[in-house]
């Protein structure tokens, strides 16, 4: 299936038309960038659920064979998704009538023996600069799909700081767009009020130590714009902790949603989340929301509310 790989909207539309039509079908999405591939899969799942199409995740080769050969007692349409594992030694049957199969794979080498019979969306083997250019183009499309126009410096800063992790980028774009409300044009300075994508290593370490180690710290900045950006960084750590307390497989969650912190997971986040517990992160999010609300609306010095927040965090550690 010949598509412009920079055309995110066109790729999503093609996947939707091929897999959610009445006829159904089989599509192989071949893309080495795992984060981008997971993003496309997640979008398709949302569209399927919106169309009342059942989604079944196939996690092993045996799952694939069992599911594609099953006889449905109902005529409801199902979208089967086989993601991330090789099927190169398999010959697959078509999915049940009216249903569809998405093979979300890294390369042609993982396709089933009869893979040439399937529709394929193939991304070329990307050099780092090619991937960067595609991610920038996709990020612009994400803003456009939300009827927003993002400044060039905002797009480039977002992609660079997220290290071209498109799942994380898409989350940031959604958060920024919701924060801006009806405002159409978004500058880097405006986005920095809510997003954590512009931060230094020093700021990251300060926020990490406050949330995960209960360390006290003086007010990081007197500048309001910088302060609200730092609040976004604290929120990132608190929500990470809360997400981990709800996860059945914490390492799998980090690998899927926070791959860039995987190296520190075993040493920092996983041991501490077990010690701190769910209530700590819930109360931390409440305390942070109160801090943000007070600083935005009250007349007292920001330093007073900041010190109160630090005390609250340390009381619950």
RACORUR-V301929 format. One record per run of one state. SS is the DSSP state (2 for helix, 1 for strand, 0 for the rest). FROM is the first residue (numbers start at 1). TO is the last residue. If there is no record, write none. Layout:
ss=SS from=FROM to=TO
ss=SS from=FROM to=TO
This chain:
ss=0 from=1 to=7
ss=2 from=8 to=19
ss=0 from=20 to=25
ss=1 from=26 to=30
ss=0 from=31 to=33
ss=2 from=34 to=50
ss=0 from=51 to=53
ss=1 from=54 to=58
ss=0 from=59 to=60
ss=2 from=61 to=68
ss=0 from=69 to=77
ss=1 from=78 to=83
ss=0 from=84 to=99
ss=1 from=100 to=105
ss=0 from=106 to=107
ss=2 from=108 to=110
ss=0 from=111 to=114
ss=2 from=115 to=117
ss=0 from=118 to=118
ss=1 from=119 to=122
ss=0 from=123 to=127
ss=2 from=128 to=145
ss=0 from=146 to=148
ss=1 from=149 to=150
ss=0 from=151 to=151
ss=2 from=152 to=161
ss=0 from=162 to=165
ss=2 from=166 to=180
ss=0 from=181 to=184
ss=1 from=185 to=186
ss=0 from=187 to=187
ss=2 from=188 to=191
ss=0 from=192 to=200
ss=2 from=201 to=213
ss=0 from=214 to=223
ss=2 from=224 to=246
ss=0 from=247 to=249
ss=2 from=250 to=257
ss=0 from=258 to=258
ss=2 from=259 to=276
ss=0 from=277 to=277
ss=2 from=278 to=297
ss=0 from=298 to=301
ss=2 from=302 to=315
ss=0 from=316 to=317
